[in-house]
Amino acid sequence: MTKLDDLIQQIEAEAEAEGPGAVAEYHQLRTRFRLAHELRAARLEKGLTQTELAQLTEIGQPEISKIESGDSNPTVSTLDVLFAALDLDLYALRPAQVEALATA
């Protein structure tokens, strides 16, 4: 295991010790960061900068930056626009992603 894995396990244990509310908050954050990672990876695979994606979607570059860093909780409409620009299907997530969201 890596130090990051150890840290994640520690955070999970602390959330469980605090109760269901903390566990739910932890899962929401984990899902948000996984989604942020997927969006950034898709943008980079397309060879786009955040500014270019902003021009394609009419979503401000600062907002794209916040979404990609996990500092924003985008609406489904915003995600739909970003997914369309990146040729992703918001409603057809890969099995691993569906499993990740289901356990979140």
C-alpha positions in Angstrom: 0.0 0.0 0.0 1.1 3.6 -0.6 1.0 6.4 1.8 -2.0 7.8 -0.1 -3.9 4.5 0.4 -3.1 4.6 4.1 -4.4 8.2 4.3 -7.6 7.3 2.5 -8.2 4.3 4.8 -7.6 6.6 7.8 -10.1 9.1 6.5 -12.6 6.4 5.9 -12.2 5.0 9.4 -12.6 8.5 10.9 -15.7 9.1 8.9 -17.2 5.8 10.1 -16.3 6.7 13.7 -18.1 10.0 13.3 -21.3 8.4 12.0 -23.6 8.1 9.0 -23.5 11.9 8.2 -19.7 11.9 8.0 -19.7 8.7 5.9 -22.2 10.3 3.4 -20.1 13.4 3.2 -17.0 11.4 2.5 -18.7 9.4 -0.2 -20.0 12.6 -1.9 -16.5 14.1 -1.9 -15.0 10.9 -3.2 -17.5 10.8 -6.1 -16.9 14.5 -6.9 -13.1 13.9 -7.1 -13.5 10.8 -9.3 -15.7 12.7 -11.6 -13.3 15.6 -11.7 -10.5 13.2 -12.6 -12.5 11.6 -15.4 -13.4 15.0 -16.9 -9.8 16.2 -16.8 -8.5 13.0 -18.3 -11.0 13.2 -21.1 -10.1 16.8 -21.8 -6.4 15.9 -22.0 -7.1 12.9 -24.2 -8.8 15.4 -26.6 -5.7 17.6 -26.5 -7.8 20.5 -25.2 -6.8 23.2 -22.7 -9.3 24.4 -20.2 -9.6 27.7 -22.2 -10.4 25.7 -25.4 -13.0 23.6 -23.6 -14.5 26.8 -22.2 -14.8 28.2 -25.7 -16.5 25.0 -26.9 -18.9 24.9 -24.0 -19.5 28.5 -23.1 -18.6 27.5 -19.5 -16.1 29.9 -18.0 -12.5 28.6 -17.7 -12.4 29.4 -14.0 -15.5 27.2 -13.5 -13.9 24.3 -15.5 -10.8 24.7 -13.3 -13.0 24.4 -10.2 -14.8 21.4 -11.5 -11.6 19.6 -12.5 -10.0 20.3 -9.1 -13.1 19.1 -7.2 -13.8 22.5 -5.8 -17.2 22.8 -7.5 -20.4 20.8 -7.4 -21.6 21.2 -11.0 -25.2 20.8 -12.0 -26.3 17.9 -14.2 -26.8 20.5 -17.0 -23.2 21.7 -16.7 -21.9 18.1 -16.7 -24.1 17.3 -19.7 -22.5 20.2 -21.7 -19.0 19.2 -20.7 -19.6 15.5 -21.4 -21.0 16.4 -24.9 -18.0 18.5 -25.7 -15.7 15.7 -24.7 -17.7 13.0 -26.5 -18.6 11.3 -23.3 -22.1 10.0 -22.5 -23.2 11.1 -19.0 -25.8 8.4 -19.0 -23.5 5.5 -20.2 -20.7 5.5 -17.7 -18.3 2.6 -17.9 -19.0 -0.3 -15.5 -16.2 0.6 -13.1 -17.6 4.2 -12.9 -21.1 2.9 -12.3 -19.8 0.6 -9.5 -17.9 3.5 -8.0 -20.9 5.8 -8.0 -23.1 3.0 -6.6 -20.9 2.6 -3.6 -20.5 6.3 -3.1 
